[in-house]
Amino acid sequence: MAVSVVILAAGQGTRMKSKTPKVLHEISGKPMLFHAIEAAQKLSDDITVVLYHEAEMIEQQIIKNYKNIHFHIQDAVNFPGTGGALRGIKPRHEKTLILNGDMPLVTNEALHKLIDNDADITMSVIMLDNPSGYGRVMIEDGNVTHIVEQKDCTSEQLLIKSVNAGVYAIDSGLLTRYIPLLDNDNAQREYYLTDIIKMAVDEDMIVHPVIVEEVEFKGVNSKLDLSNAEEIMQAGIKAKWMMEGVTMRLPQTIYIDCRATFEGECIIENGVSIIGKSILKNAHIKSNSIVESSEIINSDIGPMARVRPDSVIQDSHIGNFVEVKKSILNGVKAGHLSYLGDSEVGSGSNIGAGVITCNYDGKKKYKTIIGKNVFVGSDSQLVAPVIIEDDVMIAAGTTVTHDVTKGSLAVSRVPMKIVANFFYKFFGK
C-alpha cells in the first residue's frame, strides 16, 4: 500500500536553550530532521514537513539537501498542538504515516511495523518502567481505547506503563475527516492529535498498538537528549563498519560521521574523528587525527594530523602535526610539522619539517603546484602562486617566491656570520 508521510517539525524546542531550531541540531553529521526525512524517503514519494518556528530557515536547509519535499506552515496561533499541525494537509495516498522531526534514531524496519497492517489506525507504544512525561495509552483486548496526556491523567492513569511514542499510521480518509473535528478542551488549550483515537474507537474503528523499542523512537528535547542520541547513533555506525571489516582501536573514543564510507581494510585508532562525506580506502588513520570531507586512499595519516575538506591523499604518508587543506597528494611523504594548503604534490616528493605553502595574501587564496621527485627542505616557505617542477631540490630554510624549473636547486639564505667570543662579552665573563 502506498503511504504519505507527514513530519512534525513546528515546535520551538525551548528546552534546547539555543538560537538554532531544535530540529536543525546535528547528530552524527546531519540535522536530526534530516535523519527523519531520509527514513521517510525510503517509504514514500509524498512527504510533507510541518513548520512554524523559524520555518524559513528550516525550509531553506531542507531545499538545499532534498528534492520533492512539501511544506506546510502550521497556524500555531489559532490551532496550536499536534492536531493543529495537521489542519489543511491533504495526503496523496490512502495511508498516512505521521513522524516527529526530533526522532533521529527511528529505523525503516520499525516504521514498516506500523504501516504493514490493515488497522484503521496503528500507533507506536513504548513500555516504560518510569513513564513520567509521556501520554498514557489505554489498551483493552489488544486494541487501544484512548490516550491521555500526562497533564490530564488521573492518579491511577499515571501508574500505567504503556506510553505513546508519538508515531502513527492512519487511514488518510479518517485523518482528513477527524482533524477538523478536534477541539482544545484540555489543560493546555491545544489541539491534540491523540484525540482522534477516541473518535476512531467511538466509531468502532480498529486502533492497533505496536510495541516499539524506546531507543528507536527516542525524542530529542534537550542538549542531554542530543548527547544521548549521538552516543546511540555512533554505536550503531561503528558497529556497522566493524562488521564490514574496519578495525577500530577503542571505538568508544572514535567519532564517525554518518556520511563517511570505508572500503577495503581500514584501521582507525583511538581518538580519531572522521567528519563529513569522507571516503577511506585501505587507510590507516592514527591516534587523535581528524579527516574532514576528504578522500584517503592507500595512505596513513597521523598521529595527531588534520586533513581538512576537499583533500585527496593517495599512496602517501602524512605524519604527526601535519595539516593538509584542499590539496591533492599522490605518493607523497610529509613526516611532520607541515602545512600544505591549496596545493598539488606529485609522486616521490618529500616535504620536510616546518614546510608551509603560503596560500593566502590577506585577500585571496593561491595555489602551489609541486611536481614529482621534489625534495623540499625543512623550514621552507613556498609563497603561492608558485610552480615547482619535477626533480627539484629546495634547500632548508628557503623562501620560494617564484617558479623553479626542472632539475634545479633553489636556495635563499642570509649568509651565516660568526662573532668570536661574543658569549663572553655579552655575559661579562
Secondary structure, 3 states (H helix, E strand, C coil): CCEEEEEECCCCCHHHCCCCCHHHCEECCEEHHHHHHHHHHCCCCCEEEEECCCHHHHHHHHHHHCCCEEEEECCCCCCCCHHHHCCCCCCCCCEEEEEECCCCCCCHHHHHHHHCCCCCEEEEEEECCCCCCCCEEEEECCEEEEEECHHHCCCCHHHCCEEEEEEEEEEHHHHHHHHHHCCCCCCCCCCCCCHHHHHHHHCCCCEEEEECCCCCCCCCCCHHHHHHHHHHHHHHHHHHHHHCCCEECCHHHCEECCCCEEECCCEECCCCEEECCCEEECCEECCCCEEECCEEECCEECCCCEECCCCEEECCEEEECCEEECCEEECCEEEECCEEECEEECCCCEECCCCEEECECCCCECCEEECCCCEECCCCEEECCEEECCCCEECCCCEECCCECCCCEECCCCCCCCCCCHHHHHHCC
